[in-house]
Amino acid sequence: MLRVVWRLAPKPDLVILLDAAPEVLQRQKQEVPHEVTARQREAYLELIRAVPNGRIVDAGGSMAQVVESVTDLILKHLCARLVSRL
């Protein structure tokens, strides 16, 4: 269903997936079995790899590291977009 919505909706400039090992994700969300968490993670990774403007950030580190990585990606993207427009 997500693929259908993706095809119909306007495309974002940048797509960021916060990724972590299934064990890390499982500690945060214990409502589903580990196998489901691992399968869903793989599906998200497959999806983001198919998106030309998709980026993956390791969310297994500290909050500060994740925020820094995401901020860096966004700033680099905005800088590249500005350079291409000039």
PLY file of the C-alpha trace (Angstrom):
ply
format ascii 1.0
element vertex 86
property float x
property float y
property float z
element edge 85
property int vertex1
property int vertex2
end_header
0.00 0.00 0.00
2.87 2.35 0.81
4.28 1.84 -2.68
0.96 2.89 -4.24
0.77 6.01 -2.09
4.40 6.76 -2.94
3.66 6.67 -6.66
0.68 9.00 -6.36
1.96 11.52 -3.80
4.29 14.44 -4.52
7.89 13.38 -3.91
9.87 14.83 -1.01
13.30 16.34 -1.61
14.91 14.10 0.98
13.82 10.92 2.76
15.66 9.90 5.93
15.26 6.50 7.56
16.38 6.21 11.17
17.69 2.65 11.32
18.95 0.47 14.12
19.66 -3.20 14.72
16.54 -5.29 15.38
17.68 -5.82 18.97
17.78 -2.07 19.58
14.39 -1.59 17.95
12.93 -4.46 19.94
13.96 -2.81 23.22
11.95 0.26 22.20
8.92 -1.54 20.79
8.16 -4.84 22.45
4.57 -5.10 21.21
5.62 -7.28 18.28
7.87 -10.36 18.12
11.55 -9.98 17.22
10.99 -11.70 13.85
8.35 -9.12 12.89
10.66 -6.28 13.90
13.49 -7.72 11.79
11.19 -8.26 8.79
9.75 -4.74 9.00
13.24 -3.25 9.28
14.37 -5.08 6.15
11.28 -3.91 4.28
11.99 -0.28 5.23
15.65 -0.64 4.22
14.63 -2.12 0.87
12.18 0.72 0.31
14.62 3.51 1.20
17.34 1.99 -1.00
14.96 2.19 -3.95
14.38 5.91 -3.41
16.99 8.05 -5.20
16.93 10.72 -2.50
16.74 8.26 0.39
19.33 8.28 3.14
19.83 5.93 6.08
20.99 7.17 9.48
22.19 4.81 12.19
19.83 5.48 15.09
21.56 3.02 17.39
23.82 5.69 18.90
23.08 8.47 21.31
20.39 11.03 20.65
23.08 13.68 20.08
24.81 11.52 17.45
21.55 10.84 15.62
20.55 14.52 15.66
24.00 15.50 14.39
23.84 12.95 11.56
20.36 14.03 10.48
21.25 17.71 10.72
24.38 17.11 8.64
22.38 15.30 5.95
19.78 18.06 5.78
22.36 20.84 5.62
24.35 19.05 2.90
21.16 18.52 0.92
20.13 22.16 1.23
23.61 23.33 0.28
23.67 21.12 -2.82
20.22 22.34 -3.81
21.28 25.97 -3.40
24.45 25.43 -5.47
22.45 23.76 -8.24
20.02 26.70 -8.37
22.80 29.27 -8.56
0 1
1 2
2 3
3 4
4 5
5 6
6 7
7 8
8 9
9 10
10 11
11 12
12 13
13 14
14 15
15 16
16 17
17 18
18 19
19 20
20 21
21 22
22 23
23 24
24 25
25 26
26 27
27 28
28 29
29 30
30 31
31 32
32 33
33 34
34 35
35 36
36 37
37 38
38 39
39 40
40 41
41 42
42 43
43 44
44 45
45 46
46 47
47 48
48 49
49 50
50 51
51 52
52 53
53 54
54 55
55 56
56 57
57 58
58 59
59 60
60 61
61 62
62 63
63 64
64 65
65 66
66 67
67 68
68 69
69 70
70 71
71 72
72 73
73 74
74 75
75 76
76 77
77 78
78 79
79 80
80 81
81 82
82 83
83 84
84 85
